[in-house]
């Protein structure tokens, strides 16, 4: 697996949008672009799902792979030398977040004999030994959850005033606005950690800064441009605020308990912010792109640094994507193993071009070549 194209400079200062905190917003209307697809029962079905379309037939652009394109052969645990700093920067989350988002809820592993793993069954191999992994998955949503968000940090102090140049390293844990309200930074990946922990499939609508498509839609649906914004088409519930989204998801699709690293309040925010230092600014600003008629499908999970750098490109290009979460212990690892003959993430399936491919650096190159303007 490999990293993204450009080795970033690690800036000391990175722009943050700051705006007024709000009470959790909950409505009972579902998104007008809610997918009619059904998530697989117990996350093991391979049934085809219908994905939403984003462009009318009269205005849709025809997409094709780049000239002479050939998907690369997968290379496990391999980092291309010129991508080393990208992967190292994206790996900081594993340290600061103590591996949150790497394992599905109730994860357990045990060494087993070779004859206990039938042929064609995915399993982890460690030093020639085989490891059986299991997890405890809660109720499955019939339709995928929809989340509108982007990579980065934001802290809202007022609806009228926005401060766009604040360094997170020197940002106080509380900022007081003119109205006397207190607010703290919101790091936009903690809700993706709970998605991995609960093994949920999610339709992500990226909302990078200056993105023309989905930021306005959030304002239209919820009444304000604040992120993350979640829509559950199974219940009609829609809400802002990461903490409230996490509580809702674990209550509805988990065992009701919030994972330790997601329940620490300001400490959760602080550790999540430090985890993003190596990739500050990536995945937060819009790169002009062509909106595809169908969402892309990406097999990934939040704890993987290889998946993270591909996700940054998806967000920058404002490409809607259906994420098949497959953290350690996910039964969907077996599905991908059967589908591709190999398990490795990220794995991209693009219904607009028919391309299916492994390797994060090449996926990032493909996305820019196909969709960037």
C-alpha positions as CSV (number, residue, x, y, z in Angstrom):
1,X,0.0,0.0,0.0
2,X,1.2,3.5,-0.7
3,X,0.6,7.1,0.1
4,X,-0.6,10.1,-1.8
5,X,1.1,12.1,-4.5
6,X,2.7,15.1,-2.9
7,X,4.8,15.1,0.3
8,X,3.3,18.0,2.3
9,X,5.0,20.6,4.2
10,X,4.0,20.6,7.8
11,X,2.7,24.1,8.4
12,X,2.8,25.8,11.7
13,X,-0.4,27.5,11.1
14,X,-3.5,26.1,9.4
15,X,-6.8,27.9,8.8
16,X,-9.7,27.0,11.0
17,X,-13.3,28.2,10.6
18,X,-14.7,29.5,13.9
19,X,-18.3,29.9,14.5
20,X,-20.9,29.9,17.3
21,X,-21.6,26.7,19.2
22,X,-25.1,25.5,19.1
23,X,-27.3,23.0,21.0
24,X,-27.6,19.7,19.2
25,X,-30.0,20.2,16.3
26,X,-32.4,17.3,15.7
27,X,-35.0,17.2,13.0
28,X,-37.4,14.6,11.7
29,X,-36.8,15.1,8.0
30,X,-34.6,12.8,5.9
31,X,-32.3,14.0,3.2
32,X,-33.8,14.4,-0.3
33,X,-30.8,12.5,-1.5
34,X,-31.1,9.6,0.8
35,X,-30.0,6.3,-0.8
36,X,-32.6,3.7,-1.3
37,X,-29.9,1.0,-0.9
38,X,-30.1,-1.5,1.9
39,X,-27.2,-2.3,4.1
40,X,-26.5,-6.0,4.3
41,X,-27.9,-7.8,7.3
42,X,-25.2,-8.5,9.8
43,X,-22.9,-6.8,7.3
44,X,-22.4,-10.0,5.3
45,X,-24.6,-9.7,2.3
46,X,-23.2,-9.0,-1.1
47,X,-26.5,-7.8,-2.6
48,X,-26.1,-5.0,-5.1
49,X,-27.4,-1.6,-3.8
50,X,-28.8,1.3,-5.7
51,X,-26.8,4.5,-5.3
52,X,-28.1,8.0,-5.6
53,X,-27.4,10.0,-8.8
54,X,-26.1,13.6,-8.6
55,X,-26.4,14.8,-12.2
56,X,-29.3,14.8,-14.6
57,X,-28.9,12.8,-17.8
58,X,-28.9,16.1,-19.9
59,X,-26.0,17.6,-18.0
60,X,-24.0,14.5,-16.9
61,X,-20.4,14.3,-18.0
62,X,-19.1,11.0,-19.4
63,X,-16.2,9.7,-17.3
64,X,-13.5,7.3,-18.4
65,X,-10.2,6.1,-16.9
66,X,-7.1,8.0,-17.8
67,X,-5.4,7.0,-21.1
68,X,-3.5,3.7,-20.8
69,X,-4.7,3.2,-17.3
70,X,-4.0,-0.1,-15.7
71,X,-4.9,-0.9,-12.0
72,X,-1.8,-1.7,-10.0
73,X,-1.0,-5.0,-8.4
74,X,-1.7,-4.9,-4.6
75,X,1.4,-4.8,-2.4
76,X,0.8,-5.5,1.2
77,X,2.4,-3.3,3.8
78,X,4.5,-1.5,1.2
79,X,5.2,2.2,1.2
80,X,6.6,3.8,-1.9
81,X,9.8,5.6,-0.8
82,X,8.6,9.1,-2.0
83,X,5.4,8.7,0.1
84,X,7.0,7.9,3.4
85,X,6.3,11.3,5.0
86,X,2.6,11.1,3.9
87,X,2.1,7.8,5.7
88,X,4.0,8.9,8.8
89,X,2.0,12.0,9.1
90,X,-1.3,10.1,8.7
91,X,-0.1,7.6,11.2
92,X,0.0,10.0,14.1
93,X,-3.7,9.3,14.9
94,X,-2.8,5.7,15.8
95,X,-0.6,7.1,18.6
96,X,-2.7,10.0,19.9
97,X,-6.0,8.2,19.5
98,X,-4.8,4.9,21.0
99,X,-5.9,3.0,18.0
100,X,-9.6,4.1,18.1
101,X,-11.2,3.2,14.9
102,X,-8.9,0.3,14.2
103,X,-11.1,-2.4,15.9
104,X,-14.8,-3.1,15.7
105,X,-16.7,-3.1,18.9
106,X,-16.2,-6.3,21.0
107,X,-13.1,-7.2,19.0
108,X,-11.3,-10.3,20.1
109,X,-8.5,-12.4,18.6
110,X,-7.2,-15.9,19.2
111,X,-4.6,-18.1,17.7
112,X,-6.0,-21.2,16.0
113,X,-4.7,-24.2,14.1
114,X,-4.5,-24.1,10.3
115,X,-7.3,-26.7,9.9
116,X,-9.7,-24.5,11.9
117,X,-9.7,-21.9,9.0
118,X,-11.4,-23.4,6.0
119,X,-10.1,-22.7,2.5
120,X,-11.3,-19.3,1.1
121,X,-11.7,-17.9,4.6
122,X,-10.0,-14.6,5.4
123,X,-7.8,-14.6,8.4
124,X,-4.9,-12.7,9.9
125,X,-1.6,-14.4,9.7
126,X,1.1,-13.5,12.2
127,X,4.5,-15.2,11.9
128,X,3.1,-18.2,10.2
129,X,0.3,-18.6,12.7
130,X,-3.3,-17.9,12.0
131,X,-5.5,-15.6,14.1
132,X,-9.2,-15.8,14.3
133,X,-10.9,-12.4,14.8
134,X,-14.4,-11.8,16.0
135,X,-16.5,-8.8,17.1
136,X,-19.9,-8.0,18.4
137,X,-22.0,-6.0,16.0
138,X,-25.3,-4.3,16.9
139,X,-28.4,-3.8,14.8
140,X,-27.8,-2.9,11.2
141,X,-29.5,0.1,9.5
142,X,-31.6,-0.9,6.5
143,X,-30.3,2.2,4.6
144,X,-26.9,3.7,4.9
145,X,-26.4,6.6,7.3
146,X,-25.5,9.9,5.6
147,X,-22.9,12.3,6.9
148,X,-21.9,15.7,5.6
149,X,-18.4,16.7,6.8
150,X,-14.8,17.4,5.8
151,X,-11.3,16.7,7.1
152,X,-10.1,19.4,9.5
153,X,-10.9,21.4,12.7
154,X,-13.5,24.1,13.2
155,X,-14.5,26.1,16.1
156,X,-17.6,28.4,15.8
157,X,-17.8,31.6,17.7
158,X,-20.6,33.5,16.0
159,X,-22.9,33.3,13.0
160,X,-21.7,36.6,11.6
161,X,-18.0,36.6,12.5
162,X,-15.5,33.9,11.3
163,X,-11.9,33.8,12.2
164,X,-10.0,31.9,9.5
165,X,-6.4,31.9,10.6
166,X,-5.9,30.3,14.0
167,X,-3.2,27.7,14.8
168,X,-4.6,24.7,16.6
169,X,-1.4,24.3,18.6
170,X,-2.0,27.6,20.3
171,X,-5.8,27.6,20.3
172,X,-7.2,27.8,23.8
173,X,-9.5,25.1,24.9
174,X,-12.2,27.6,25.4
175,X,-12.9,30.7,23.3
176,X,-15.4,33.3,24.5
177,X,-17.4,35.2,21.9
178,X,-19.1,38.5,22.3
179,X,-22.2,36.9,23.7
180,X,-20.3,35.1,26.5
181,X,-20.8,31.7,25.0
182,X,-18.0,29.2,25.3
183,X,-16.9,26.9,22.5
184,X,-14.3,24.3,21.8
185,X,-12.7,23.1,18.6
186,X,-14.6,20.4,16.7
187,X,-12.3,17.8,15.0
188,X,-14.0,16.2,12.0
189,X,-13.0,12.6,12.3
190,X,-14.2,11.4,15.7
191,X,-17.6,10.6,14.1
192,X,-15.7,8.5,11.5
193,X,-14.1,6.6,14.4
194,X,-17.4,5.6,15.7
195,X,-18.5,4.5,12.2
196,X,-15.5,2.1,12.2
197,X,-16.2,0.9,15.7
198,X,-19.8,0.2,14.9
199,X,-18.9,-1.3,11.5
200,X,-21.5,1.0,9.7
201,X,-21.6,1.7,6.0
202,X,-22.0,5.4,5.5
203,X,-22.7,7.6,2.5
204,X,-20.3,10.6,2.9
205,X,-21.0,13.9,1.3
206,X,-17.8,15.9,1.5
207,X,-18.1,19.5,2.4
208,X,-14.7,21.1,1.9
209,X,-14.3,24.9,2.3
210,X,-15.7,26.7,-0.7
211,X,-17.3,23.4,-1.9
212,X,-20.2,24.4,-4.2
213,X,-22.5,21.3,-3.9
214,X,-23.1,20.0,-0.4
215,X,-22.3,22.9,1.9
216,X,-25.4,24.8,0.6
217,X,-27.5,21.7,1.0
218,X,-26.6,21.4,4.7
219,X,-27.9,24.9,5.1
220,X,-31.0,24.1,3.2
221,X,-31.7,21.0,5.3
222,X,-30.7,22.0,8.8
223,X,-30.9,25.8,8.7
224,X,-27.2,26.5,9.2
225,X,-23.8,25.6,7.7
226,X,-22.3,23.6,10.5
227,X,-20.4,20.2,10.4
228,X,-20.7,17.4,10.9
229,X,-24.3,16.9,9.9
230,X,-25.9,13.5,10.0
231,X,-29.0,12.2,8.4
232,X,-30.5,8.8,9.3
233,X,-33.0,7.9,6.6
234,X,-34.1,4.9,8.6
235,X,-35.6,7.0,11.4
236,X,-35.9,10.5,9.8
237,X,-33.5,11.9,12.4
238,X,-31.0,14.6,11.4
239,X,-28.6,16.3,13.8
240,X,-25.4,18.4,14.2
241,X,-22.7,18.1,16.8
242,X,-20.1,15.2,16.9
243,X,-20.9,14.2,20.5
244,X,-24.6,13.9,19.9
245,X,-24.1,12.0,16.6
246,X,-21.8,9.6,18.4
247,X,-24.3,9.1,21.3
248,X,-27.1,8.6,18.7
249,X,-25.2,6.0,16.7
250,X,-24.1,3.9,19.7
251,X,-27.6,4.0,21.1
252,X,-29.3,3.0,17.8
253,X,-26.7,0.7,16.2
254,X,-24.4,-0.3,19.1
255,X,-24.6,-1.4,22.7
256,X,-25.2,2.2,24.0
257,X,-21.7,2.7,25.4
258,X,-19.4,5.4,24.0
259,X,-15.8,4.2,23.5
260,X,-13.4,5.5,26.0
261,X,-11.4,7.8,23.7
262,X,-14.6,9.3,22.4
263,X,-16.0,10.1,25.8
264,X,-13.3,12.3,27.3
265,X,-14.8,15.7,26.3
266,X,-12.0,18.3,25.8
267,X,-9.3,15.6,26.0
268,X,-11.0,13.8,23.1
269,X,-10.8,17.1,21.1
270,X,-7.2,17.7,22.1
271,X,-5.9,14.3,21.2
272,X,-7.9,14.3,18.0
273,X,-6.4,17.7,17.1
274,X,-2.8,16.5,17.8
275,X,-3.5,13.5,15.6
276,X,-4.1,15.7,12.7
277,X,-0.9,17.7,13.0
278,X,0.9,15.7,10.3
279,X,-1.9,16.3,7.8
280,X,-3.1,19.8,8.7
281,X,-4.8,21.5,5.8
282,X,-5.3,18.3,3.8
283,X,-8.8,17.4,2.9
284,X,-10.3,20.8,4.0
285,X,-10.3,23.0,0.9
286,X,-12.1,22.5,-2.3
287,X,-10.3,21.6,-5.5
288,X,-12.4,22.3,-8.6
289,X,-13.8,19.0,-9.9
290,X,-16.5,17.3,-12.0
291,X,-19.3,15.8,-10.0
292,X,-19.9,12.2,-10.9
293,X,-23.4,10.9,-11.5
294,X,-22.9,8.1,-9.0
295,X,-21.1,8.0,-5.6
296,X,-17.8,6.1,-5.6
297,X,-17.4,3.1,-3.3
298,X,-14.4,2.9,-1.0
299,X,-13.5,0.0,1.3
300,X,-11.7,1.5,4.2
301,X,-11.6,2.4,7.9
302,X,-10.6,5.4,9.9
303,X,-7.6,3.8,11.7
304,X,-5.7,3.2,8.5
305,X,-3.2,5.9,7.4
306,X,-3.4,4.6,3.8
307,X,-7.1,5.0,3.8
308,X,-6.8,8.5,5.3
309,X,-4.8,10.0,2.5
310,X,-7.2,8.7,-0.1
311,X,-10.1,10.1,1.8
312,X,-8.4,13.5,1.9
313,X,-8.5,13.5,-2.0
314,X,-12.1,12.4,-2.0
315,X,-13.0,15.3,0.2
316,X,-10.9,17.9,-1.6
317,X,-12.6,16.9,-4.9
318,X,-16.0,16.9,-3.2
319,X,-16.7,13.3,-4.4
320,X,-19.6,11.6,-2.7
321,X,-18.5,8.2,-1.6
322,X,-20.1,5.2,0.0
323,X,-17.7,3.8,2.6
324,X,-17.7,0.1,3.4
325,X,-16.2,0.1,6.9
326,X,-13.9,-2.8,7.4
327,X,-11.9,-2.3,10.6
328,X,-10.3,-5.3,12.3
329,X,-13.1,-7.8,13.3
330,X,-15.5,-6.7,10.5
331,X,-17.2,-9.5,8.7
332,X,-17.0,-7.3,5.5
333,X,-13.3,-8.3,5.3
334,X,-14.5,-11.7,4.2
335,X,-16.7,-10.0,1.6
336,X,-13.9,-8.0,0.1
337,X,-11.6,-11.1,0.2
338,X,-14.1,-13.0,-1.9
339,X,-14.8,-10.1,-4.2
340,X,-11.2,-9.2,-5.0
341,X,-9.4,-12.4,-4.1
342,X,-7.3,-10.5,-1.7
343,X,-7.9,-8.3,1.4
344,X,-6.2,-4.9,1.5
345,X,-7.5,-1.4,2.0
346,X,-8.2,1.1,0.6
347,X,-10.0,-0.6,-2.2
348,X,-11.9,1.7,-4.7
349,X,-14.8,0.7,-6.9
350,X,-15.9,3.5,-9.3
351,X,-19.3,2.8,-10.9
352,X,-18.8,5.7,-13.2
353,X,-15.8,4.2,-15.0
354,X,-15.9,0.5,-14.0
355,X,-12.4,0.9,-12.3
356,X,-11.6,-1.3,-9.3
357,X,-8.2,-0.9,-7.7
358,X,-6.0,-1.2,-4.7
359,X,-3.0,1.0,-3.7
360,X,-3.6,4.4,-2.0
361,X,-1.1,6.4,-4.1
362,X,-2.4,5.2,-7.4
363,X,-6.0,5.7,-6.2
364,X,-5.2,9.3,-5.4
365,X,-3.6,9.7,-8.8
366,X,-6.6,8.1,-10.5
367,X,-9.1,10.3,-8.7
368,X,-7.3,13.5,-9.6
369,X,-6.8,12.5,-13.2
370,X,-10.4,11.5,-13.6
371,X,-12.3,14.1,-11.6
372,X,-10.2,17.2,-11.1
373,X,-10.8,20.1,-13.5
